Amino acid sequence: MPLAATLLLVLVTPQGAPAQAPAQSPAPPPQAVTSTELPAASPAAEAIAAGQAAFKKRHFRAAQADFEKAVAADPQSAAAAYYLGYTCYKLGEPSRRMNENKEKARELFAKAFSLDPGFRPDWGRPASTEPAAAPAAPGKPRPKKTS
């Protein structure tokens, strides 16, 4: 039976007409990249790690430079945009008024969450599985945790 179907196809196809290739589905649009999805050796991931290390030491200018490198290396990285935004905010924080750094931070936060609405920053701390304890009332000690 397969031979008959092949012969029928050959007879029905006009001479010199190219055979049609099966339709391909369009490629999916590029998606935002989070810090956990970056390849470990990518320039963006390396710059984010360096920026986080500088940020933790409160070296905000150095962190800003590293996060700017990460954004340049991967403009679609929500992590790079977020961390650069947070660093800009920290640079503008001493002033209570809105300033250039805080304005830039606002733009970068908006960009980060438009790229990946579910983005959660990862500052290298292990995630806790327990909910945060409510603060104790003044003058009363907190209850001790039991393991």
C-alpha positions as CSV (number, residue, x, y, z in Angstrom):
1,M,0.0,0.0,0.0
2,P,2.8,2.6,0.7
3,L,4.1,2.0,-2.8
4,A,0.7,2.8,-4.3
5,A,0.5,6.1,-2.2
6,T,3.9,7.1,-3.4
7,L,3.0,6.5,-7.1
8,L,-0.2,8.4,-6.7
9,L,1.7,11.3,-5.2
10,V,4.2,11.3,-8.0
11,L,1.5,11.2,-10.6
12,V,-0.5,14.0,-9.0
13,T,2.4,16.4,-8.5
14,P,2.9,18.5,-11.7
15,Q,6.2,18.2,-13.5
16,G,8.9,20.7,-12.4
17,A,6.9,21.8,-9.4
18,P,8.9,21.9,-6.2
19,A,7.8,19.6,-3.5
20,Q,6.3,21.5,-0.5
21,A,8.1,21.2,2.7
22,P,6.0,20.7,5.8
23,A,5.0,23.9,7.5
24,Q,7.2,24.9,10.4
25,S,5.9,26.6,13.5
26,P,7.3,30.1,14.1
27,A,10.1,30.3,16.6
28,P,9.0,31.4,20.1
29,P,9.8,35.0,21.1
30,P,12.8,35.6,23.3
31,Q,12.0,35.5,26.9
32,A,13.5,37.4,29.9
33,V,16.5,35.8,31.5
34,T,16.7,35.4,35.3
35,S,19.9,35.1,37.3
36,T,19.4,31.4,37.8
37,E,19.0,30.8,34.0
38,L,22.2,32.5,33.0
39,P,25.0,30.1,32.0
40,A,27.6,30.0,34.8
41,A,30.4,31.3,32.6
42,S,28.4,34.0,30.8
43,P,29.8,37.5,31.0
44,A,26.5,38.7,32.5
45,A,26.5,36.1,35.2
46,E,30.1,36.9,36.1
47,A,29.3,40.6,36.3
48,I,26.2,40.0,38.4
49,A,28.3,37.9,40.9
50,A,31.0,40.5,41.1
51,G,28.4,43.2,41.5
52,Q,26.7,41.3,44.3
53,A,30.0,40.8,46.1
54,A,30.7,44.6,45.9
55,F,27.2,45.4,47.0
56,K,27.4,43.2,50.1
57,K,30.6,45.1,51.0
58,R,28.6,48.4,50.5
59,H,30.9,49.4,47.6
60,F,28.0,50.7,45.6
61,R,30.0,52.5,42.9
62,A,31.9,49.3,42.1
63,A,28.7,47.3,42.2
64,Q,27.1,49.8,39.8
65,A,29.9,49.4,37.3
66,D,29.6,45.6,37.5
67,F,25.8,45.6,37.1
68,E,26.1,48.0,34.1
69,K,28.5,45.5,32.5
70,A,25.9,42.8,33.1
71,V,23.1,44.9,31.5
72,A,25.4,45.6,28.5
73,A,26.2,41.9,28.2
74,D,22.6,40.8,28.4
75,P,20.0,43.5,28.0
76,Q,17.2,41.0,28.4
77,S,18.3,40.0,31.9
78,A,15.8,40.9,34.5
79,A,18.3,40.1,37.2
80,A,20.9,42.6,35.8
81,A,18.3,45.4,35.5
82,Y,17.0,44.8,39.0
83,Y,20.4,44.7,40.7
84,L,21.5,47.8,38.8
85,G,18.3,49.5,39.8
86,Y,18.7,48.6,43.5
87,T,22.3,49.8,43.5
88,C,21.2,53.1,41.9
89,Y,18.6,53.4,44.7
90,K,21.2,52.8,47.4
91,L,23.4,55.5,45.8
92,G,20.5,58.0,45.9
93,E,19.2,56.9,49.3
94,P,21.0,59.4,51.5
95,S,18.8,62.1,49.9
96,R,15.1,61.9,51.0
97,R,14.0,63.6,47.8
98,M,13.7,62.1,44.4
99,N,17.0,62.4,42.6
100,E,18.7,61.2,39.4
101,N,19.7,57.9,41.0
102,K,16.3,57.1,42.4
103,E,14.7,58.0,39.0
104,K,17.0,55.7,37.2
105,A,16.3,53.0,39.8
106,R,12.5,53.3,39.2
107,E,13.1,52.9,35.4
108,L,15.3,49.8,36.0
109,F,12.8,48.2,38.4
110,A,10.1,48.7,35.8
111,K,12.3,47.2,33.1
112,A,13.2,44.2,35.3
113,F,9.6,43.3,36.2
114,S,8.4,43.9,32.6
115,L,11.1,41.4,31.4
116,D,10.2,38.9,34.2
117,P,7.1,39.7,36.4
118,G,8.0,36.7,38.6
119,F,11.6,37.7,39.2
120,R,12.8,37.3,42.8
121,P,16.3,38.7,43.7
122,D,18.8,36.1,45.0
123,W,21.5,37.7,47.1
124,G,23.1,34.3,47.8
125,R,21.3,33.5,51.0
126,P,19.8,30.0,51.4
127,A,16.0,30.2,51.1
128,S,14.1,29.6,54.3
129,T,11.2,27.2,54.3
130,E,9.7,28.7,57.4
131,P,7.7,31.9,57.4
132,A,9.3,34.9,59.1
133,A,8.4,35.2,62.8
134,A,6.3,38.1,63.8
135,P,8.1,40.7,65.8
136,A,7.6,40.4,69.6
137,A,5.6,43.0,71.4
138,P,7.8,45.5,73.3
139,G,8.9,44.2,76.6
140,K,8.0,40.6,75.8
141,P,10.7,38.1,74.7
142,R,10.2,36.1,71.5
143,P,9.2,32.5,71.8
144,K,12.1,30.2,71.2
145,K,12.1,28.0,68.1
146,T,12.0,24.2,68.6
147,S,13.7,22.1,66.0
